[in-house]
């Protein structure tokens, strides 16, 4: 039998412990990770936001830009089949890199616009609703459900943002 170290396990992050509805959990955790991203960059100077982090090679602002593109690709181009630019010209370098002359406020506004578009597009949709055809998905057998897309979006945030910076997590 293990002895208690006296350390109390961290409480669950994200939605409240009484939440069991799958839709509410997906949206709650997605929002929690978006907020975690903002908490992690809070207080960073413009220089810190733009400085690549070793060994990753991308900056915090580059991560925000990337996640905006991810939201756009999976929700606007993917789920809603909107006729939008899905990848920036210049590939990964352009998706993750921030030109010196691009204002931080512009990157942040573009990210917030994509989050707002996601929220609006999925507000009335059910988790079982299939992605529309014509954008990312060309055939019915390729089109995932909104639930599957949101789960992918959630894991993208979780992979990049991680969890709290507190020592008990």
Protein Blocks (a to p, Z undefined) as FASTA:
>chain_A
ZZdehiacdddehjdfkbcbfklmmmmmmmmmmmmmmmmmgopafklmmpccdfklpafk
lmmmmmmmmmmmmmmmmmnopacdfbdghijmlmmpccfklcfklmmmmmmmmmmmmmmm
mmmpcfklccdehilpmbfklmccfklmmmmmmmmmmmmnopafbfkZZ
